[in-house]
Amino acid sequence: MALRVGIQTPILVQTTRGHAGWEEAAGTDELRRLVQAADRLGYHHLTCSEHVMVPGSEVGRRGSVYWDPLATLAWIAALTERIRLATNVVVLGYHHPVALAKRYGTLDRLSGGRLVLGVGVGSMEEEFSLLGAPFEDRGPRADDAIRALRSCWARPEVSYSGPFHRFGPFTVEPHGVQEHLPIWVGGYTRRSLARAVELADGWTPFALRLPAVKELLAAFDLPAGFEVVLGPPRPLDPVGDPEGARQLLAEMEEAGATAVHAGFVHHSVEHFLEQLEALAPLAAG
């Protein structure tokens, strides 16, 4: 299977060291140009993350700009035709599974079945507290939430009984159009990979070096079709260093990646568009 290349969408998430200065003043005009170019060039997916807020004590480490994934991806869905829309990630503890099925099922319908639901357990206790969500047992709650979401995806009549979620029978319309929703689990621990193998369709780790990813993957018998979606350990520069970009993609694939969230060196919206154009044939070849 050829390595599929998506993009870490700029503007939407601006971490302290992970964004360029031009993004701070950018808005929907620049975003429209970027996502439509990625769609036209055949990129597999684009990403949008989730934080409702960032505590002041964390802004220096995490940054403060996080566009809402549901609203943003619905807007992008109307501007694009083929590219898949990936949350990277939605924090399961912040949402009831039926609410996820309804809201993201609607997005799946609006986009013609292009949703990839990236999910995570979450780690920011202050955000859990703000939303009134339990923090200490968030891991087993997340496992139950994935099972509950699976039980009510792409069907109008829903019900479920698990250790943390019990509901139904209810009617939920509209619902997702993909019969099987692709779910990618985020995280950097062995437990996150075990959760992905047991309950989901892929793993999208962060803050792990490629040797650590390869070592973790070797400890599991991965199901057929299981996705390993990696972000690059350093930004790609296919305009300035095409051979280096090609080599880095090869290193990620050798570590076990089936898909990547491409991040670029970029100094303006025009430079980002140049990088998109330059990487497309390298990724395809």
Secondary structure, DSSP 8 states (H G I E B T S, - for coil): ---EEEE--TTTEE-SSSS-GGGGG--HHHHHHHHHHHHHTT-SEEEE---S---HHHHHHH-SEE--HHHHHHHHHHH-SS-EEEEEEEEGGGS-HHHHHHHHHHHHHHTTS-EEEEEE----HHHHHHHT---TTHHHHHHHHHHHHHHHTT-SEEEEE-SS-EEEEEE--S--S-SS--EEEEESSHHHHHHHHHHSSEEEE-S--HHHHHHHHHTS---TT-EEEE--SS-B-TTT-HHHHHHHHHHHHHTT-SEEEE-B--SSHHHHHHHHHHHHHHHH-
